[in-house]
Amino acid sequence: MQRVLEYIVFFVVVVLLQALLFDNLLLSGLIVPLYYISFVVLLPVKMSRLGLLMVGTLLGVVMDVSMGTAGLNTVATAAVAYLRPLAMNISMGKDTAHESIPFGGAITPTSFMLYATLLVVAHSALFFGLESLGSHPLFTIGKIILSSVVTVILTIFTARLFRKLVS
């Protein structure tokens, strides 16, 4: 029960940070941190695919309401939640068998960075690709790359902090 409460608080914090801070940062037209995806990245390792889809969809809907993006977040976040087990297998293999969250312990920082990068890039590509719908492809690619770099850095920082809080 305590773990569920921790994730509820984490969900609220991530949503508030995205809505109140990251959506209002004017870094440039190319850097748009989609920080809320760190919640999906840091969900428990052994969470079922159905649970991942439900939580990912809920997060996407909440972000769509707060950002006014008419389903872009829902599609991108649900897709990433569905792809998460595949990204975990590609980047970490069987290292996750004894872990509760996908950071620390038997999971190397390199494996976690690959895992987070796969999910963040997939999310950014879906989100910004759907947002632009083919107009200005070089601008969209630049936005995907730069936003992903910033989001991965924020996710790694959050993972380190989250690991200390739940340990």
Steps between C-alpha positions, in 0.01 A plus 500: 500500500786738580646444151163590341485820703856589392403459134183706543705783652760459221220516238364824647847656528589409140171640366537822700864548396408449134193723510638779717870503418606320183203611287580861587875491437599684186831330425457525124261373240706182475526401867174389656563270799229236527598419856184311590619194304748438783205364697451216248876441485517456880193284555565167677691242296247220548191707414268321257461624144131572566592701810763689300245579229242619751745723688656627177161584354390674821821705504451591133140610557597713801780662299271558200252680724771714660687573174199520267653259249189306394629146536866536401623418850259211538609333176872552563493402867281191451726383216811544715333316788429213260859500368660526843550124558671472161730796580578341836593168337715670234692719744512296820433141409447282805670751735159626611379172649585599858429872482194693611572814294709518182797685647787398723574161649597252229405747226799696377474873432577431133212252475264743667610784273438284190160395637397858584629629166304239304176591675552877494598507131202279408269729699646820353492361145133406534401822675686746276440293186124507557515864605668611178342244262781525249545875483857621543665156541845636591350720772305200633811279503695772682219535752493123557875480554546806722185442704597136549848591626358741759226255601747211542723717721199596714389136515843380615507770769149398610597131504791569732281706731212252486731206574620676818145582608354149455800304627 
